[in-house]
Structure formats: structure tokens, C-alpha cells
Amino acid sequence: MTTQPTPVSCNATRIVTTHRVFQPDLNEHQTVFGGKILSLVDDSASVAAVRLTHKTVVTASFDHVSFLRPFHLDDSMILEAYVSGTGTRSLEVFVKIVGENLTTGDRFVGFTCFITYVIDDKSVTALLPGVTPITDEQRYLCAGYSQRAAQRKERRQEQVALNTHVTTDSPWPVD
């Protein structure tokens, strides 16, 4: 009989990082380039995943990615991430970025997403510890984990079907 590991609080996996927006971060619209945001998110959120697993994890998917408001030169980006659900080798991390205008102090939610990480070691078969939400935000997000996990499973099956039609043929004409 397999015993369920002792749950940990979402806060035990929580990470917070702050990034000040500089000119090289900006695109032609003078807002932070989306690829820069995704890179920061993946780098930082993986720490939350490893805090729970204590193992090497790889990024499996990003979903519910929402660029809600742009970040500008006078802003800082406060990135917060924590584990919001677990399985056997996979876990979900919720990420939000709160923007703060450094000259006015005004804050706003500019970005949210969920990232699924998978333990890289295929020999791991024990269930991961569950997470216990502490805040209202965490309770809401953790309550939706099973539904999001089911949606991801369905999308993986759709992806398998799609992959049978994706080719590696050269896009350039070959005579």
C-alpha cells in the first residue's frame, strides 16, 4: 500500500522575484517583449517546482497564458509563483506578475499562467506531496487543479493526433 506523502503549504513552494524594466527589455511598442516575460517566468517558476520535488524538473507545458496589461520602462515586475497541484511525476505551478509603476507606486496584475513541470527521472513512481492552500487566491486556484489537469490530458491526446500530420519536409522548393 502506497501512503500519501505529507502535504506542504503552497507558501512553502512560493518564490518571489523582482525585475526592473530596462530599455533592452522593450519591443517596438515600448512594452516588455512577451518572450522576455516567458523566459523570466519559466526560469523563476522552476524554483517553486524544485522546492517541492527536490529533483530536476523539465517544462512540459504553459497554459492559460494571459498577458493582461503591458509593462513599461517605469515599471518593476514582481513575479510570484507557487505549486497549485501535484500528481505522480508532474506538478502545476501558478505564476502571476504584478507590475508596479516605480514613480507613482500604482500596482496592477499584468500576467498570469500555469506551467506544468515533470520530474526528469522516469524511475520516480511515488506520488508527490499534495499542497495545502493558505490564502483565498491559493484556495481558488488549487480547487481548479483537477479540472485543468483533465484539460491538459485531453490536449495531450489531441497533440498526438496533430503530430501525425506535422511533417519535417523542407519548406524550401527542392528541384
C-alpha positions in Angstrom: 0.0 0.0 0.0 1.3 3.4 -1.0 1.0 6.1 1.6 0.3 9.7 0.5 3.2 12.0 1.5 2.5 14.8 3.9 1.1 17.8 2.1 3.1 21.1 2.1 1.6 24.6 2.1 1.6 26.5 -1.2 3.7 29.1 0.7 6.5 26.5 1.3 7.0 26.4 -2.5 6.4 30.1 -3.1 9.0 32.2 -4.8 9.0 36.0 -5.4 11.4 37.8 -7.7 11.5 41.4 -8.8 12.7 42.6 -12.2 13.2 46.2 -13.1 12.2 47.0 -16.7 15.1 48.4 -18.7 15.4 49.6 -22.3 16.7 46.3 -23.7 13.6 44.5 -22.4 11.3 46.6 -24.6 9.8 45.8 -28.0 8.9 48.2 -30.8 5.8 49.2 -28.8 7.9 50.3 -25.8 6.5 47.5 -23.7 8.2 44.4 -22.3 8.7 41.8 -25.1 6.5 38.8 -24.4 9.3 36.3 -25.0 11.3 38.1 -22.2 8.4 37.6 -19.8 8.0 33.9 -20.7 11.7 33.4 -20.1 11.7 35.1 -16.7 8.5 33.1 -15.8 10.0 29.8 -16.7 13.3 30.4 -15.0 11.7 31.6 -11.8 8.8 29.2 -11.6 11.0 26.2 -11.9 12.4 27.1 -8.5 8.9 26.6 -6.9 8.7 23.2 -8.6 12.1 22.1 -7.4 11.3 23.3 -3.9 8.5 20.6 -3.8 10.2 17.8 -5.7 13.9 18.3 -4.7 14.6 16.8 -8.2 15.4 18.0 -11.7 12.3 19.1 -13.5 11.6 20.0 -17.1 8.9 22.3 -18.5 6.1 20.3 -20.1 3.6 23.0 -20.9 2.4 26.5 -20.4 -1.3 27.1 -20.4 -3.9 29.7 -19.6 -1.2 32.3 -20.5 -2.6 35.7 -20.2 -0.8 39.0 -21.0 -3.3 41.2 -19.1 -1.5 44.6 -19.1 1.7 45.7 -20.6 4.8 46.5 -18.6 6.7 49.8 -19.4 10.0 51.4 -18.7 9.0 53.0 -15.4 7.7 49.6 -14.0 9.1 46.8 -11.9 7.7 43.3 -12.4 7.1 41.3 -9.2 6.9 37.7 -10.2 5.2 35.3 -7.7 5.0 31.5 -8.3 3.9 28.6 -6.2 2.8 25.0 -6.7 -1.0 24.7 -7.2 -1.4 21.0 -7.8 0.6 17.7 -7.9 0.4 14.3 -9.5 3.0 11.5 -9.6 5.8 13.0 -11.7 4.1 16.2 -12.7 3.1 19.3 -10.9 1.4 22.6 -11.8 2.9 26.0 -10.8 0.7 29.1 -10.9 2.6 32.3 -11.8 1.5 35.9 -11.7 3.4 39.1 -12.4 2.3 42.3 -10.6 3.5 45.4 -12.2 4.4 48.4 -10.2 4.9 51.9 -11.6 8.0 53.0 -9.8 7.2 56.7 -10.0 3.6 56.5 -8.8 3.5 53.3 -6.8 0.4 52.1 -8.7 0.2 48.3 -9.0 -1.6 46.0 -11.4 -1.7 42.4 -12.4 0.0 42.2 -15.8 0.4 38.5 -16.4 -0.8 35.1 -15.2 -0.2 31.5 -16.3 0.1 27.9 -15.2 3.2 25.8 -16.0 3.4 22.1 -15.8 6.7 20.6 -14.8 7.7 17.0 -15.0 10.3 15.2 -12.9 13.1 14.3 -15.4 13.8 10.9 -13.7 11.3 8.4 -15.2 12.0 5.9 -12.4 10.2 8.1 -9.9 6.8 6.5 -9.3 5.8 7.7 -5.8 3.1 10.4 -5.5 4.3 13.9 -4.9 3.1 15.6 -1.8 -0.1 17.5 -2.2 -0.3 21.2 -1.5 -2.3 23.0 1.1 -3.6 26.4 0.1 -3.4 29.2 2.7 -4.7 32.3 1.0 -8.1 32.9 -0.7 -6.2 33.1 -4.0 -4.5 29.7 -3.4 -7.7 28.1 -2.3 -9.4 29.2 -5.5 -6.5 28.1 -7.8 -5.9 24.7 -6.0 -9.7 23.9 -6.2 -9.4 24.1 -10.0 -6.4 21.9 -10.4 -8.2 18.6 -11.2 -10.2 20.3 -14.0 -7.1 21.9 -15.5 -5.2 18.6 -15.3 -8.0 16.8 -17.1 -8.0 19.6 -19.8 -4.2 19.1 -20.2 -4.6 15.3 -20.6 -7.2 15.9 -23.3 -4.9 18.4 -25.1 -2.0 15.9 -25.0 -4.2 13.4 -26.8 -5.2 16.0 -29.4 -1.5 16.9 -29.8 -0.6 13.2 -30.5 -3.2 13.2 -33.3 -1.9 16.6 -34.6 1.7 15.3 -34.6 0.9 12.6 -37.1 0.1 15.3 -39.6 3.1 17.5 -38.9 6.0 16.9 -41.3 9.7 17.6 -41.4 9.6 18.2 -45.1 11.7 21.1 -46.3 9.7 24.4 -46.6 12.0 25.4 -49.5 11.4 24.2 -53.0 13.9 21.4 -53.9 14.4 20.7 -57.6 
